[in-house]
Amino acid sequence: MSLRFVSIILFLFISKAYAQRTVEPFPTHNQSPLIHFFGLPNHYGGEILSKNDFVFCNYLGIANNATSSQLLTEAIYLDGEMYRNDIIFRYGLLENLQIEMCIPLVRHSTGVMDPIISGWHETFGLPGKSREIMSNFNLTYLYRENEETQILMNESKLKFGDLSLKLDMPLIKNKKHMISVGTFLKFATGNKRQLIGSGTNDLGAHVSGRILPVVKENAFTYFYSAGYMHIGSGAILSNVLTKNIVFGSLGSAVSLGKAWVPKLQFDFHSGFYKKSATRQLGRESIQLVLGTDYFISDNLNLSFSFSEDLIVNTAPDFVLHFGVSYKL
């Protein structure tokens, strides 16, 4: 029985339960080295901070990439590891208006997790044929079109990525359901040649929500989001890039006692490079995120999770996430 099948059974079980604790979704999105830098926003399950409330968050994602494809006119080779650390500030600017700023730090490096992940795939029978032909501890991101090299990146440098801002306001807030709407803008502040930034200014809007059934012991909550993003000009692969993207997420969480909150989440988006025939660029993507929150106190929360691509080769096949969130 594969890990994915077990996860889907878990999600079906979750859908029959109820919610106890107000929790936030994992702030995750596709960590592919050619997708992570676009402006896909975080969402918080419809919750908006009260006026003058302040939250500081720091989320580290370690994404291991090992995928390749050779077609008649295209070739792609992604072998390496990406460390992306998002520093997030949220502030209740007004009673019904929240502002958020995200500052990413990004480094591409050699795949130090390669042997562990290869063993993981072998143990659970997960797909990953590219790992069989790729050497461990390598960093090479390559894309060729019509025998011309469009991307060749093998440098390991730590740099600031693309700064983003977001505004959210509530639509519905009661004991059973919360819904908010937001707008966001990402600025081209990172280096696109080193795959730190996208080279584009992106903007969009989204809606997010949370369902809170009757409070009871060891019960479940649900959260969801959906949105639209327009990508600006200046991308490194602008000839195959899709300007209009739809995205969203769906998940659930259970409160186990006062501290532990396991969560299961699905993130999805339409294809970013639909003019490309490769799965790595042209296909839509769904990522499974599975992990837990640990509440040290009501205001201090740690999170641990991992994600995997459910549509193979459209996202990294293994990502570790570590987070801390503190509310002043």
Wavefront OBJ file of the C-alpha trace (Angstrom):
o trace
v 0.000 0.000 0.000
v 1.611 3.279 -1.109
v 1.975 6.401 1.025
v -0.351 8.318 -1.303
v -3.134 5.765 -0.918
v -2.835 5.903 2.883
v -2.976 9.711 2.770
v -6.151 9.709 0.660
v -7.815 7.286 3.103
v -6.799 9.635 5.940
v -8.408 12.563 4.163
v -11.667 10.661 3.627
v -11.721 9.859 7.334
v -11.098 13.485 8.224
v -14.044 14.585 6.109
v -16.420 12.835 8.529
v -15.267 14.687 11.657
v -15.725 18.069 13.307
v -13.615 21.007 14.415
v -12.380 22.000 17.814
v -9.428 24.387 17.488
v -9.048 27.329 15.114
v -5.855 26.450 13.219
v -4.159 27.822 10.112
v -3.283 25.935 6.913
v 0.347 25.251 6.099
v 1.810 28.288 4.214
v 3.063 26.097 1.369
v 3.140 26.213 -2.416
v 4.994 24.511 -5.286
v 8.751 24.613 -4.563
v 9.942 23.770 -8.078
v 13.017 25.900 -8.932
v 11.114 27.298 -11.946
v 7.825 27.992 -10.095
v 8.557 28.893 -6.448
v 9.376 32.538 -7.240
v 5.970 33.462 -8.671
v 3.468 35.254 -6.438
v 1.340 32.386 -5.098
v 0.085 33.772 -1.752
v -0.296 32.255 1.698
v -3.776 31.968 3.164
v -5.010 31.629 6.730
v -8.363 29.928 6.459
v -10.448 33.089 6.437
v -9.059 34.492 9.692
v -8.164 38.225 9.850
v -6.153 39.768 12.679
v -7.864 42.286 14.931
v -6.706 45.897 14.852
v -3.103 46.330 16.107
v -2.496 42.577 16.435
v 0.885 41.511 15.065
v 2.136 38.055 14.015
v 5.688 37.115 13.056
v 6.229 33.887 11.088
v 9.308 32.144 9.745
v 8.940 29.139 7.423
v 11.797 27.114 5.970
v 11.236 24.758 3.041
v 13.886 22.273 1.872
v 12.915 21.005 -1.581
v 14.794 18.171 -3.252
v 14.520 18.121 -7.071
v 15.438 15.179 -9.286
v 13.551 15.079 -12.571
v 14.356 15.173 -16.283
v 12.649 14.932 -19.666
v 13.879 14.780 -23.258
v 11.405 15.620 -26.051
v 11.830 16.460 -29.737
v 12.214 20.207 -29.214
v 12.640 20.481 -25.433
v 14.901 19.092 -22.723
v 14.711 19.769 -18.995
v 17.015 18.579 -16.206
v 16.419 19.615 -12.593
v 18.840 18.135 -10.065
v 19.501 19.936 -6.807
v 18.129 21.124 -3.512
v 16.487 24.459 -2.740
v 16.337 26.152 0.652
v 13.651 28.821 0.812
v 13.092 30.708 4.056
v 10.014 32.971 4.130
v 9.986 35.738 6.747
v 6.367 36.866 7.154
v 4.911 39.837 9.018
v 1.131 40.205 9.505
v -0.499 43.232 11.088
v -4.081 44.243 11.836
v -3.995 47.641 10.180
v -7.693 48.332 10.792
v -10.476 46.386 12.471
v -11.358 44.754 9.133
v -8.092 45.050 7.226
v -4.944 42.951 7.540
v -1.644 43.672 5.784
v 1.065 41.074 5.179
v 4.637 41.270 3.913
v 6.735 38.259 2.896
v 10.527 38.442 2.476
v 12.071 35.222 1.096
v 15.680 34.108 1.412
v 16.613 31.514 -1.228
v 19.589 29.271 -1.841
v 20.012 26.526 -4.434
v 22.454 23.829 -3.365
v 23.555 20.237 -3.935
v 21.089 17.530 -2.956
v 22.268 16.455 0.496
v 18.998 14.514 1.022
v 19.434 12.488 -2.214
v 20.365 9.119 -0.585
v 17.573 9.382 2.012
v 14.894 10.178 -0.575
v 16.065 7.435 -2.944
v 15.691 4.965 -0.087
v 12.243 6.412 0.752
v 11.055 5.917 -2.831
v 12.403 2.375 -2.942
v 10.777 1.445 0.389
v 7.303 2.729 -0.509
v 7.420 1.926 -4.222
v 7.044 5.568 -5.253
v 7.848 6.729 -8.813
v 11.126 8.514 -9.458
v 13.025 7.029 -12.381
v 15.209 10.129 -12.814
v 16.874 9.435 -9.466
v 18.202 6.169 -10.854
v 20.274 7.974 -13.501
v 21.227 11.119 -11.550
v 24.262 11.212 -9.303
v 23.920 12.291 -5.687
v 25.042 15.679 -4.364
v 24.716 17.577 -7.633
v 23.321 21.006 -8.580
v 22.271 21.499 -12.203
v 19.121 23.198 -13.471
v 18.943 23.059 -17.284
v 16.296 23.872 -19.886
v 16.890 23.678 -23.649
v 14.484 24.541 -26.455
v 15.190 23.938 -30.158
v 18.777 23.022 -29.233
v 19.328 26.408 -27.540
v 20.084 26.614 -23.827
v 17.558 28.913 -22.125
v 18.544 28.108 -18.528
v 21.754 26.703 -17.083
v 22.193 27.349 -13.382
v 24.656 25.567 -11.107
v 25.639 28.301 -8.632
v 24.952 28.050 -4.911
v 24.339 31.495 -3.420
v 22.080 32.774 -0.631
v 20.092 35.835 -1.713
v 16.852 37.684 -1.037
v 14.006 36.729 -3.364
v 10.916 38.592 -4.542
v 9.192 40.730 -1.919
v 5.383 40.417 -1.738
v 2.555 42.350 -0.073
v -1.016 41.237 0.636
v -4.213 42.836 1.971
v -7.087 40.782 3.415
v -10.510 41.675 4.744
v -13.336 39.518 6.196
v -16.548 38.609 4.401
v -18.105 36.244 6.947
v -17.155 35.604 10.573
v -19.304 33.553 12.945
v -19.021 30.452 15.130
v -19.360 28.058 12.188
v -17.685 29.711 9.214
v -15.062 32.337 8.387
v -14.416 33.696 4.889
v -12.008 36.428 3.809
v -10.979 37.970 0.487
v -7.577 39.347 -0.356
v -5.453 40.962 -3.011
v -1.703 40.540 -3.423
v 1.251 41.949 -5.331
v 4.715 40.452 -5.793
v 7.672 42.593 -6.868
v 10.610 41.526 -9.054
v 13.346 42.104 -6.458
v 15.220 38.782 -6.768
v 17.810 37.660 -9.326
v 16.008 35.743 -12.082
v 19.152 34.362 -13.754
v 20.039 32.540 -10.531
v 16.407 31.387 -10.149
v 16.011 33.394 -6.944
v 13.257 35.636 -8.357
v 10.903 35.411 -11.329
v 11.731 38.749 -12.972
v 7.999 39.548 -13.011
v 5.589 41.699 -11.034
v 2.600 39.478 -10.253
v -0.805 40.444 -8.908
v -4.036 38.682 -8.085
v -6.908 38.043 -5.716
v -8.103 35.082 -3.656
v -10.755 33.923 -1.223
v -10.087 31.691 1.775
v -12.322 30.088 4.343
v -12.613 27.836 7.339
v -15.498 25.668 8.519
v -15.863 25.398 12.297
v -18.524 22.860 13.328
v -19.692 22.405 16.901
v -16.767 22.345 19.336
v -16.029 18.965 20.853
v -13.116 16.836 22.052
v -10.609 15.595 19.434
v -12.591 17.084 16.554
v -11.674 18.435 13.119
v -11.712 21.709 11.218
v -11.614 22.327 7.449
v -10.006 25.072 5.400
v -9.934 25.986 1.734
v -8.834 28.696 -0.706
v -9.117 29.619 -4.380
v -7.647 32.459 -6.405
v -6.398 33.988 -9.622
v -2.963 35.433 -10.431
v -1.737 37.455 -13.419
v 1.993 37.197 -14.148
v 3.732 40.299 -15.473
v 6.419 40.586 -18.154
v 10.122 39.885 -17.717
v 10.191 36.126 -16.981
v 13.231 34.141 -18.038
v 11.049 31.706 -20.068
v 8.541 34.275 -21.298
v 8.062 32.483 -24.646
v 6.424 29.460 -22.963
v 5.016 31.159 -19.846
v 1.276 31.322 -19.146
v 0.181 34.744 -17.883
v -3.002 33.687 -16.075
v -2.951 31.151 -13.233
v -5.685 29.699 -11.036
v -4.771 28.091 -7.727
v -6.202 26.874 -4.452
v -5.981 24.482 -1.523
v -8.115 22.132 0.519
v -7.325 20.613 3.896
v -8.302 19.606 7.390
v -6.839 19.408 10.896
v -7.580 17.671 14.183
v -6.834 18.950 17.702
v -5.258 16.231 19.842
v -5.167 17.614 23.346
v -3.909 21.138 23.961
v -0.693 21.026 21.937
v -0.735 18.750 18.878
v -2.721 19.562 15.721
v -2.032 17.123 12.828
v -2.987 18.528 9.424
v -3.543 17.199 5.913
v -3.605 19.568 2.940
v -3.733 19.577 -0.859
v -2.311 22.534 -2.825
v -3.012 22.895 -6.535
v -2.476 25.283 -9.450
v -2.880 25.364 -13.213
v 0.133 25.008 -15.517
v 2.632 27.883 -15.425
v 4.251 27.123 -18.796
v 1.431 25.672 -20.884
v 3.319 26.246 -24.149
v 5.860 23.698 -22.948
v 5.208 20.009 -23.681
v 7.179 18.873 -20.625
v 5.329 17.663 -17.527
v 7.713 19.648 -15.320
v 6.605 22.976 -16.823
v 3.373 22.579 -18.783
v 1.132 20.498 -16.515
v -1.147 21.515 -13.667
v 0.089 20.361 -10.264
v -1.301 18.943 -7.016
v 0.882 18.636 -3.913
v 0.082 16.647 -0.787
v 1.189 18.256 2.506
v 1.114 16.170 5.686
v 2.337 17.276 9.109
v 1.498 18.774 12.478
v 1.443 21.953 14.523
v 2.727 22.005 18.095
v 1.441 24.788 20.335
v 3.997 25.740 22.991
v 1.520 28.367 24.157
v -1.571 30.090 22.774
v 0.694 32.606 21.000
v 3.693 30.437 20.030
v 3.334 27.658 17.481
v 5.804 25.306 15.787
v 4.980 23.369 12.612
v 6.565 20.398 10.878
v 5.451 18.865 7.586
v 6.507 17.281 4.318
v 4.989 17.499 0.859
v 5.065 15.353 -2.270
v 3.850 15.738 -5.836
v 0.649 13.818 -6.558
v 0.955 14.578 -10.280
v 4.448 13.204 -10.793
v 7.228 15.570 -11.946
v 5.106 18.738 -11.644
v 6.629 19.683 -8.263
v 9.533 18.419 -6.125
v 8.866 14.852 -5.038
v 9.949 15.584 -1.471
v 9.890 18.832 0.529
v 10.460 19.315 4.263
v 8.829 22.317 5.986
v 9.706 23.819 9.373
v 7.878 26.828 10.788
v 7.453 29.047 13.811
v 4.674 31.579 14.386
v 4.457 34.074 17.259
v 1.590 36.464 17.982
v 2.393 39.609 19.967
l 1 2 3 4 5 6 7 8 9 10 11 12 13 14 15 16 17 18 19 20 21 22 23 24 25 26 27 28 29 30 31 32 33 34 35 36 37 38 39 40 41 42 43 44 45 46 47 48 49 50 51 52 53 54 55 56 57 58 59 60 61 62 63 64 65 66 67 68 69 70 71 72 73 74 75 76 77 78 79 80 81 82 83 84 85 86 87 88 89 90 91 92 93 94 95 96 97 98 99 100 101 102 103 104 105 106 107 108 109 110 111 112 113 114 115 116 117 118 119 120 121 122 123 124 125 126 127 128 129 130 131 132 133 134 135 136 137 138 139 140 141 142 143 144 145 146 147 148 149 150 151 152 153 154 155 156 157 158 159 160 161 162 163 164 165 166 167 168 169 170 171 172 173 174 175 176 177 178 179 180 181 182 183 184 185 186 187 188 189 190 191 192 193 194 195 196 197 198 199 200 201 202 203 204 205 206 207 208 209 210 211 212 213 214 215 216 217 218 219 220 221 222 223 224 225 226 227 228 229 230 231 232 233 234 235 236 237 238 239 240 241 242 243 244 245 246 247 248 249 250 251 252 253 254 255 256 257 258 259 260 261 262 263 264 265 266 267 268 269 270 271 272 273 274 275 276 277 278 279 280 281 282 283 284 285 286 287 288 289 290 291 292 293 294 295 296 297 298 299 300 301 302 303 304 305 306 307 308 309 310 311 312 313 314 315 316 317 318 319 320 321 322 323 324 325 326 327 328
